[in-house]
Amino acid sequence: MSNVNAVGLKEEIKRLADEGRAQNALLAPTTGAERQAVRARKWAVGREARARLLAYALLRGVPYGSLERSTRTPSWAMRRILDEVSAIVREWDTSAAVSAHEWAGVGP
């Protein structure tokens, strides 16, 4: 992975982290359906950030086991997350040698 791509991906991760923190301020004064919508947005931002962080780690060669030693994510959800990670990896590095599923040790 080139340094330019690394910087771009890190900036996306930082932007998502900032967006997630901004959702906290919106969450406190809301109630009902509005609060539920803010929580759904915060969850979606968190899921996207996790996928980007996992893709960044894969591209840097960090072993999956050192990131999430005992994840409680069900296998069907993990496959979906790893599909997202694979798409992000292809977006940032078309020459990636290993798929996200192989990297995490989860079948496709």
Summary of the structure (lengths in Angstrom):
residues: 108
radius of gyration: 15.4
end to end distance: 23.7
largest distance: 47.1
contacts: 272
relative contact order: 0.14
helix: 74%
strand: 0%
